[in-house]
Amino acid sequence: QVQLVESGGGLVQPGGSLRLSCAASGSVFSISTMGWYRQAPGKQRELVATISSGGSTNYADSAKGRFTISRDNAKNTMYLQMNSLKPEDTAVYYCNLKTSPFYTVWGKGTLVTVSS
């Protein structure tokens, strides 16, 4: 059973940076599409960015130019570098692993608060 553990969230001032990490257990990480999603209070969960097993990336418009998703298959870990953070980036950020349309796993999330 794959488990995902996010870390790196916290309180940051507008314009600041954070790097989130997602550590995966199990042996399917390298063949999985990984993604970051977020859910702000009172809103639906939304896509932030994804990265395929081959390293192809996809970003939500809100993340383009500010966020960078990456992965280290040797460490079974995915990252999200977030720069130029805005108050509207405040949300719980979730890690997602998908190996097929029928197998997807979610982490428990890490809270990012952007506030002065």
DSSP file (Angstrom, degrees, kcal/mol; ACC not computed):
  #  RESIDUE AA STRUCTURE BP1 BP2  ACC     N-H-->O    O-->H-N    N-H-->O    O-->H-N    TCO  KAPPA ALPHA  PHI   PSI    X-CA   Y-CA   Z-CA
    1    1 A Q              0   0    0      0, 0.0     2,-0.2     0, 0.0    25,-0.0   0.000 360.0 360.0 360.0 122.2    0.0    0.0    0.0
    2    2 A V        -     0   0    0     22,-0.1     2,-0.4    24,-0.0    24,-0.1  -0.539 360.0-167.8 -76.0 137.9    1.5    3.3   -1.1
    3    3 A Q        -     0   0    0     -2,-0.2    22,-2.3   102,-0.1     2,-0.4  -0.980   5.4-156.2-125.1 142.5    1.6    6.1    1.4
    4    4 A L  E     -A   24   0A   0     -2,-0.4   104,-0.5   102,-0.4     2,-0.5  -0.959   5.9-169.7-119.3 133.8    2.3    9.8    0.7
    5    5 A V  E     -A   23   0A   0     18,-2.2    18,-2.5    -2,-0.4     2,-0.2  -0.966   7.4-157.9-128.0 116.7    3.6   12.2    3.3
    6    6 A E  E     +A   22   0A   0     -2,-0.5     2,-0.3    16,-0.2    16,-0.2  -0.605  17.6 166.3 -89.3 151.9    3.8   15.9    2.6
    7    7 A S  E     +A   21   0A   0     14,-2.1    14,-2.7    -2,-0.2   103,-0.1  -0.968  40.1  68.0-153.2 166.2    6.0   18.4    4.4
    8    8 A G        +     0   0    0     -2,-0.3    11,-0.3     1,-0.3    14,-0.0   0.357  62.0 132.3 104.8  -5.2    7.3   21.9    4.0
    9    9 A G        +     0   0    0     12,-0.1     2,-0.3     9,-0.1    -1,-0.3  -0.205  22.9 115.9 -72.4 170.6    4.2   23.9    4.6
   10   10 A G  E     -d  112   0B   0    101,-0.8   103,-2.8   100,-0.1     2,-0.5  -0.986  63.0 -44.2 161.9-166.6    4.0   26.9    6.9
   11   11 A L  E     +d  113   0B   0     -2,-0.3     2,-0.3   101,-0.2   103,-0.2  -0.830  54.1 168.0 -98.4 130.2    3.5   30.6    7.3
   12   12 A V  E     -d  114   0B   0    101,-2.7   103,-2.1    -2,-0.5     3,-0.1  -0.986  32.9-113.8-140.9 149.2    5.2   32.9    4.8
   13   13 A Q    >   -     0   0    0     -2,-0.3     3,-2.4   101,-0.2    72,-0.2  -0.463  49.7 -81.5 -78.8 153.7    4.9   36.5    3.9
   14   14 A P  T 3  S+     0   0    0      0, 0.0    72,-0.2     0, 0.0    -1,-0.1  -0.293 121.0  27.4 -53.6 136.6    3.7   37.6    0.5
   15   15 A G  T 3  S+     0   0    0     70,-3.2    69,-0.6     1,-0.3    71,-0.1   0.288 100.5 117.8  90.3  -9.5    6.5   37.5   -2.0
   16   16 A G    <   -     0   0    0     -3,-2.4    69,-2.3    69,-0.2     2,-0.3  -0.100  56.4-122.8 -83.0-176.1    8.2   34.8   -0.1
   17   17 A S        +     0   0    0     66,-0.2     2,-0.3    67,-0.2    66,-0.2  -0.917  21.0 179.4-130.7 153.6    9.1   31.2   -1.0
   18   18 A L  E     - B   0  82A   0     64,-2.1    64,-3.3    -2,-0.3     2,-0.5  -0.980  16.9-146.2-145.1 152.3    8.5   27.7    0.2
   19   19 A R  E     - B   0  81A   0     -2,-0.3     2,-0.3   -11,-0.3    62,-0.2  -0.976  15.3-159.4-122.2 119.7    9.4   24.2   -1.0
   20   20 A L  E     - B   0  80A   0     60,-2.6    60,-2.1    -2,-0.5     2,-0.3  -0.692   5.5-160.3 -92.5 147.8    7.0   21.4   -0.4
   21   21 A S  E     -AB   7  79A   0    -14,-2.7   -14,-2.1    -2,-0.3     2,-0.4  -0.947   8.7-163.7-126.2 150.0    8.1   17.8   -0.4
   22   22 A C  E     -AB   6  78A   0     56,-2.4    56,-2.3    -2,-0.3     2,-0.5  -0.947   9.0-163.1-133.9 112.9    6.1   14.6   -0.9
   23   23 A A  E     -AB   5  77A   0    -18,-2.5   -18,-2.2    -2,-0.4     2,-0.4  -0.833   8.4-158.6 -99.5 131.1    7.7   11.3    0.2
   24   24 A A  E     -A    4   0A   0     52,-2.8   -20,-0.2    -2,-0.5     2,-0.2  -0.877   4.8-150.8-112.8 139.3    6.2    8.1   -1.2
   25   25 A S        +     0   0    0    -22,-2.3     3,-0.3    -2,-0.4     4,-0.1  -0.507  58.8  42.0 -92.0 171.2    6.5    4.6    0.2
   26   26 A G  S    S-     0   0    0     -2,-0.2     3,-0.2     1,-0.2    -2,-0.1  -0.274  91.5 -79.4  87.3-173.4    6.3    1.5   -2.0
   27   27 A S  S    S+     0   0    0      1,-0.1    -1,-0.2     2,-0.1     3,-0.2   0.249 104.3  77.3-118.2  11.3    7.8    0.7   -5.3
   28   28 A V    >   +     0   0    0     -3,-0.3     3,-1.1     1,-0.1     4,-0.4   0.446  61.4  99.3-103.2   0.8    5.6    2.4   -7.9
   29   29 A F  G >  S+     0   0    0      1,-0.3     3,-1.8     2,-0.2    -1,-0.1   0.911  79.9  53.0 -55.0 -47.8    6.8    6.0   -7.5
   30   30 A S  G 3  S+     0   0    0      1,-0.3    -1,-0.3    43,-0.2    -2,-0.1   0.718 112.9  43.7 -66.8 -20.1    9.0    6.0  -10.6
   31   31 A I  G <  S+     0   0    0     -3,-1.1     2,-0.3    -4,-0.1    -1,-0.3   0.327 100.6  94.3-103.6   7.4    6.2    4.7  -12.9
   32   32 A S  S <  S-     0   0    0     -3,-1.8     2,-0.5    -4,-0.4    67,-0.2  -0.699  74.0-124.2-103.6 149.3    3.6    7.1  -11.5
   33   33 A T  E     -E   98   0B   0     65,-2.7    65,-2.4    -2,-0.3     2,-0.3  -0.802  35.1-157.9 -82.0 129.9    2.3   10.4  -12.5
   34   34 A M  E     +EF  97  51B   0     17,-2.7    17,-3.0    -2,-0.5     2,-0.3  -0.808  13.3 178.6-112.3 152.0    2.6   12.7   -9.5
   35   35 A G  E     -EF  96  50B   0     61,-2.4    61,-2.5    -2,-0.3     2,-0.5  -0.994  25.9-137.4-151.5 157.3    0.8   15.9   -8.8
   36   36 A W  E     +EF  95  49B   0     13,-3.1    12,-2.8    -2,-0.3    13,-1.8  -0.963  26.6 175.2-112.3 133.1    0.2   18.7   -6.4
   37   37 A Y  E     -EF  94  47B   0     57,-2.7    57,-3.2    -2,-0.5     2,-0.3  -0.873  10.5-156.6-127.4 162.9   -3.3   19.9   -5.7
   38   38 A R  E     -EF  93  46B   0      8,-2.6     8,-3.1    -2,-0.3     2,-0.4  -0.988   8.7-159.8-143.3 154.6   -4.6   22.5   -3.3
   39   39 A Q  E     -E   92   0B   0     53,-2.1    53,-2.2    -2,-0.3     6,-0.2  -0.946  10.2-160.4-137.2 114.5   -7.8   23.3   -1.5
   40   40 A A    >   -     0   0    0      4,-0.5     3,-2.3    -2,-0.4    51,-0.1  -0.537  45.1 -74.8 -86.5 157.7   -8.5   26.8    0.0
   41   41 A P  T 3  S+     0   0    0      0, 0.0    -1,-0.1     0, 0.0     3,-0.1  -0.283 119.1   5.5 -55.0 128.2  -11.2   27.3    2.6
   42   42 A G  T 3  S+     0   0    0      1,-0.3     2,-0.3    -3,-0.1    -2,-0.0   0.541 114.1 100.2  77.4   6.1  -14.6   27.1    1.2
   43   43 A K  S <  S-     0   0    0     -3,-2.3    -1,-0.3     1,-0.0     2,-0.1  -0.801  75.0-101.1-122.8 164.4  -13.3   26.1   -2.3
   44   44 A Q        -     0   0    0     -2,-0.3    -4,-0.5     1,-0.1     2,-0.2  -0.432  47.3 -91.8 -78.4 156.8  -13.0   22.9   -4.2
   45   45 A R        -     0   0    0     -6,-0.2     2,-0.3    -2,-0.1    -6,-0.2  -0.469  51.5-168.2 -66.2 138.0   -9.7   21.1   -4.6
   46   46 A E  E     -F   38   0B   0     -8,-3.1    -8,-2.6    -2,-0.2     2,-0.2  -0.935  24.1-100.3-133.5 154.6   -7.8   22.3   -7.7
   47   47 A L  E     +F   37   0B   0     -2,-0.3   -10,-0.2   -10,-0.2     3,-0.1  -0.469  32.1 172.4 -70.0 138.1   -4.8   21.2   -9.7
   48   48 A V  E     -     0   0B   0    -12,-2.8    12,-2.6     1,-0.4     2,-0.3   0.731  63.7 -32.0-106.3 -54.1   -1.6   23.0   -9.1
   49   49 A A  E     -FG  36  59B   0    -13,-1.8   -13,-3.1    10,-0.2    -1,-0.4  -0.980  49.8-155.8-164.4 153.3    0.9   21.0  -11.2
   50   50 A T  E     -FG  35  58B   0      8,-2.4     8,-2.0    -2,-0.3     2,-0.4  -0.945   1.7-162.1-132.0 157.6    1.6   17.5  -12.4
   51   51 A I  E     -FG  34  57B   0    -17,-3.0   -17,-2.7    -2,-0.3     6,-0.2  -0.985  16.7-138.7-140.4 129.3    4.8   15.6  -13.5
   52   52 A S    >   -     0   0    0      4,-2.7     3,-1.4    -2,-0.4   -19,-0.1  -0.208  33.1 -99.4 -80.3 173.1    4.8   12.4  -15.5
   53   53 A S  T 3  S+     0   0    0      1,-0.3   -21,-0.1   -22,-0.2    -1,-0.1   0.803 126.8  51.0 -61.5 -27.2    7.0    9.4  -14.9
   54   54 A G  T 3  S-     0   0    0    -23,-0.1    -1,-0.3     2,-0.1   -21,-0.1   0.478 124.6-102.2 -89.9  -2.6    9.1   10.8  -17.8
   55   55 A G    <   +     0   0    0     -3,-1.4     2,-0.2     1,-0.3    -2,-0.1   0.475  68.8 148.0  98.9   2.8    9.4   14.2  -16.3
   56   56 A S        -     0   0    0     -5,-0.0    -4,-2.7     1,-0.0    -1,-0.3  -0.531  33.2-151.7 -71.8 137.8    6.8   16.1  -18.5
   57   57 A T  E     -G   51   0B   0     -6,-0.2     2,-0.3    -2,-0.2    -6,-0.2  -0.785  17.7-171.3-116.6 155.6    5.2   18.9  -16.5
   58   58 A N  E     -G   50   0B   0     -8,-2.0    -8,-2.4    -2,-0.3     2,-0.4  -0.992  10.4-166.7-143.6 135.7    1.8   20.6  -16.5
   59   59 A Y  E     -G   49   0B   0     -2,-0.3   -10,-0.2   -10,-0.2     2,-0.1  -0.934  23.6-118.8-127.1 146.3    0.8   23.7  -14.5
   60   60 A A    >>  -     0   0    0    -12,-2.6     3,-1.7    -2,-0.4     4,-1.4  -0.477  38.9-110.9 -68.6 152.9   -2.3   25.5  -13.7
   61   61 A D  T 34 S+     0   0    0      1,-0.3     3,-0.3     2,-0.2    -1,-0.1   0.865 118.9  58.9 -56.2 -35.7   -2.4   29.1  -15.0
   62   62 A S  T 34 S+     0   0    0      1,-0.2    -1,-0.3     3,-0.0   -14,-0.1   0.709 110.4  42.6 -67.4 -19.3   -2.1   30.4  -11.4
   63   63 A A  T X> S+     0   0    0     -3,-1.7     4,-2.7   -15,-0.2     3,-2.0   0.643  83.7 115.3-101.0 -18.7    1.1   28.5  -10.9
   64   64 A K  T 3< S+     0   0    0     -4,-1.4     4,-0.1    -3,-0.3   -15,-0.0  -0.281  86.8   8.3 -60.0 131.6    2.9   29.2  -14.2
   65   65 A G  T 34 S+     0   0    0      2,-0.4    -1,-0.3     1,-0.1     3,-0.1   0.265 130.2  55.4  85.0 -13.1    6.0   31.2  -13.8
   66   66 A R  T <4 S+     0   0    0     -3,-2.0    17,-1.9     1,-0.2     2,-0.3   0.686  99.0  53.0-119.1 -34.1    6.0   31.0  -10.0
   67   67 A F  E  <  -C   82   0A   0     -4,-2.7     2,-0.4    15,-0.2    -2,-0.4  -0.804  57.9-164.3-110.2 147.9    5.9   27.3   -9.1
   68   68 A T  E     -C   81   0A   0     13,-2.4    13,-2.9    -2,-0.3     2,-0.4  -0.983   5.3-158.2-132.5 123.1    8.2   24.5  -10.2
   69   69 A I  E     +C   80   0A   0     -2,-0.4     2,-0.3    11,-0.2    11,-0.2  -0.787  22.1 161.2 -97.3 141.9    7.4   20.8   -9.8
   70   70 A S  E     -C   79   0A   0      9,-1.8     9,-3.0    -2,-0.4     2,-0.3  -0.954  20.8-150.0-151.5 168.4   10.1   18.2   -9.8
   71   71 A R  E     -C   78   0A   0     -2,-0.3     2,-0.5     7,-0.3     7,-0.2  -0.993  10.2-156.1-145.2 151.0   10.8   14.7   -8.8
   72   72 A D  E >>> -C   77   0A   0      5,-3.1     5,-1.9    -2,-0.3     3,-1.0  -0.901   9.1-172.4-125.8  99.2   13.7   12.5   -7.6
   73   73 A N  G >45S+     0   0    0     -2,-0.5     3,-0.6     1,-0.3   -43,-0.2   0.807  84.0  61.4 -65.5 -28.6   12.9    8.9   -8.4
   74   74 A A  G 345S+     0   0    0      1,-0.2    -1,-0.3    -3,-0.1   -44,-0.0   0.796 114.4  35.4 -66.3 -26.7   16.0    7.7   -6.4
   75   75 A K  G <45S-     0   0    0     -3,-1.0    -1,-0.2     2,-0.2    -2,-0.2   0.369 104.4-126.6-106.3   2.7   14.5    9.2   -3.3
   76   76 A N  T <<5 +     0   0    0     -3,-0.6   -52,-2.8    -4,-0.6     2,-0.4   0.906  68.7 130.6  52.3  42.9   10.8    8.5   -4.1
   77   77 A T  E   < -BC  23  72A   0     -5,-1.9    -5,-3.1   -54,-0.2     2,-0.3  -0.979  44.7-162.3-135.5 140.5   10.2   12.2   -3.5
   78   78 A M  E     -BC  22  71A   0    -56,-2.3   -56,-2.4    -2,-0.4     2,-0.3  -0.880  14.2-158.9-116.5 151.6    8.4   14.9   -5.4
   79   79 A Y  E     -BC  21  70A   0     -9,-3.0    -9,-1.8    -2,-0.3     2,-0.4  -0.896  15.2-160.1-129.9 157.3    8.9   18.7   -4.8
   80   80 A L  E     -BC  20  69A   0    -60,-2.1   -60,-2.6    -2,-0.3     2,-0.6  -0.890  10.9-161.3-136.2 108.3    7.0   21.9   -5.4
   81   81 A Q  E     -BC  19  68A   0    -13,-2.9   -13,-2.4    -2,-0.4     2,-0.6  -0.799  12.2-167.1 -87.1 120.8    9.1   25.0   -5.3
   82   82 A M  E     +BC  18  67A   0    -64,-3.3   -64,-2.1    -2,-0.6     2,-0.3  -0.945   9.8 174.5-116.8 119.0    6.8   28.0   -4.8
   83   83 A N        +     0   0    0    -17,-1.9   -66,-0.2    -2,-0.6   -67,-0.2  -0.764  59.4  24.3-117.2 164.5    8.1   31.5   -5.3
   84   84 A S  S    S-     0   0    0    -69,-0.6    -1,-0.2    -2,-0.3   -67,-0.2   0.903  83.9-160.5  50.1  48.4    6.5   35.0   -5.3
   85   85 A L        -     0   0    0    -69,-2.3   -70,-3.2    -3,-0.2   -69,-0.2  -0.265   7.4-158.9 -66.0 145.8    3.7   33.6   -3.0
   86   86 A K    >   -     0   0    0    -72,-0.2     3,-2.3   -71,-0.1     4,-0.3  -0.838  32.1-109.4-120.7 157.0    0.5   35.5   -2.8
   87   87 A P  G >  S+     0   0    0      0, 0.0     3,-1.8     0, 0.0    27,-0.4   0.845 117.9  63.3 -55.1 -32.7   -2.3   35.5   -0.1
   88   88 A E  G 3  S+     0   0    0      1,-0.3   -48,-0.0   -48,-0.0    -3,-0.0   0.560  88.6  69.8 -72.7  -5.2   -4.5   33.7   -2.6
   89   89 A D  G <  S+     0   0    0     -3,-2.3    -1,-0.3    25,-0.1     2,-0.2   0.527  70.4 120.7 -82.9  -6.7   -2.0   30.7   -2.6
   90   90 A T    <   +     0   0    0     -3,-1.8     2,-0.3    -4,-0.3    23,-0.2  -0.408  41.3 106.8 -60.8 124.5   -3.1   30.0    1.0
   91   91 A A  E    S- H   0 112B   0     21,-1.9    21,-2.9    -2,-0.2     2,-0.6  -0.970  75.8 -80.7-178.3 169.6   -4.5   26.5    1.0
   92   92 A V  E     -EH  39 111B   0    -53,-2.2   -53,-2.1    -2,-0.3     2,-0.5  -0.871  47.2-145.8 -88.2 126.6   -3.9   22.9    2.1
   93   93 A Y  E     -EH  38 110B   0     17,-3.1    17,-1.9    -2,-0.6     2,-0.4  -0.839  14.2-162.5-101.2 127.8   -1.6   21.4   -0.5
   94   94 A Y  E     -E   37   0B   0    -57,-3.2   -57,-2.7    -2,-0.5     2,-0.4  -0.866  11.7-139.2-114.1 142.5   -2.1   17.7   -1.3
   95   95 A C  E     -E   36   0B   0     -2,-0.4    12,-2.2   -59,-0.2     2,-0.4  -0.781  21.4-166.0 -94.5 140.8    0.2   15.2   -3.0
   96   96 A N  E     -EI  35 106B   0    -61,-2.5   -61,-2.4    -2,-0.4     2,-0.4  -0.990  10.0-166.9-132.5 139.3   -1.3   12.8   -5.5
   97   97 A L  E     -EI  34 105B   0      8,-2.4     8,-2.5    -2,-0.4     2,-0.4  -0.987   9.0-179.2-122.8 133.9    0.1    9.6   -7.0
   98   98 A K  E     +EI  33 104B   0    -65,-2.4   -65,-2.7    -2,-0.4     6,-0.2  -0.976  18.6 166.9-137.6 123.4   -1.6    8.0  -10.0
   99   99 A T  E    S-     0   0B   0      4,-2.0     5,-0.1    -2,-0.4    -1,-0.1   0.622  77.7 -10.5-104.3 -19.0   -0.4    4.8  -11.7
  100  100 A S  E >  S- I   0 103B   0      3,-1.2     3,-1.3   -67,-0.1    -1,-0.4  -0.958  80.5 -88.5-163.4 170.8   -3.6    4.2  -13.7
  101  101 A P  T 3  S+     0   0    0      0, 0.0     3,-0.1     0, 0.0    -1,-0.0   0.711 128.1  48.6 -60.8 -15.4   -7.2    5.6  -13.9
  102  102 A F  T 3  S+     0   0    0      1,-0.2     2,-0.4     0, 0.0    -4,-0.0   0.482 106.6  56.6-105.6  -3.3   -8.0    2.9  -11.3
  103  103 A Y  E <   +I  100   0B   0     -3,-1.3    -4,-2.0     2,-0.0    -3,-1.2  -0.907  58.6 147.3-136.7 109.6   -5.2    3.5   -8.8
  104  104 A T  E     -I   98   0B   0     -2,-0.4     2,-0.4    -6,-0.2    -6,-0.2  -0.997  22.4-162.4-140.3 143.4   -4.7    6.9   -7.2
  105  105 A V  E     -I   97   0B   0     -8,-2.5    -8,-2.4    -2,-0.3     2,-0.4  -0.963   4.1-156.7-128.8 141.9   -3.4    7.8   -3.7
  106  106 A W  E     -I   96   0B   0     -2,-0.4  -102,-0.4   -10,-0.2   -10,-0.2  -0.907  10.9-136.3-116.7 145.2   -3.7   11.1   -1.8
  107  107 A G        -     0   0    0    -12,-2.2  -102,-0.2    -2,-0.4     3,-0.1  -0.322  31.0-108.0 -82.3 178.5   -1.5   12.4    1.0
  108  108 A K        -     0   0    0   -104,-0.5  -103,-0.1     1,-0.2   -14,-0.1   0.601  61.4-119.5 -88.0 -11.8   -3.1   14.1    4.1
  109  109 A G        -     0   0    0    -14,-0.1     2,-0.4   -17,-0.1   -15,-0.2   0.050  12.2-118.9  97.5 156.6   -1.9   17.6    3.1
  110  110 A T  E     - H   0  93B   0    -17,-1.9   -17,-3.1  -103,-0.1     2,-0.4  -0.999  27.9-122.1-135.8 135.7    0.3   20.3    4.3
  111  111 A L  E     - H   0  92B   0     -2,-0.4  -101,-0.8   -19,-0.2     2,-0.5  -0.617  21.7-169.3 -86.0 130.2   -1.0   23.8    5.1
  112  112 A V  E     -dH  10  91B   0    -21,-2.9   -21,-1.9    -2,-0.4     2,-0.5  -0.980   4.5-173.7-115.8 123.6    0.5   26.9    3.4
  113  113 A T  E     -d   11   0B   0   -103,-2.8  -101,-2.7    -2,-0.5     2,-0.7  -0.975   7.0-167.1-121.1 122.3   -0.5   30.3    4.8
  114  114 A V  E     +d   12   0B   0     -2,-0.5     2,-0.3   -27,-0.4  -101,-0.2  -0.919  35.1 129.6-110.6 109.6    0.6   33.4    2.9
  115  115 A S              0   0    0   -103,-2.1    -2,-0.1    -2,-0.7   -29,-0.0  -0.994 360.0 360.0-159.3 149.1    0.1   36.4    5.2
  116  116 A S              0   0    0     -2,-0.3  -103,-0.1  -103,-0.2    -1,-0.1   0.413 360.0 360.0 -95.0 360.0    1.8   39.5    6.5
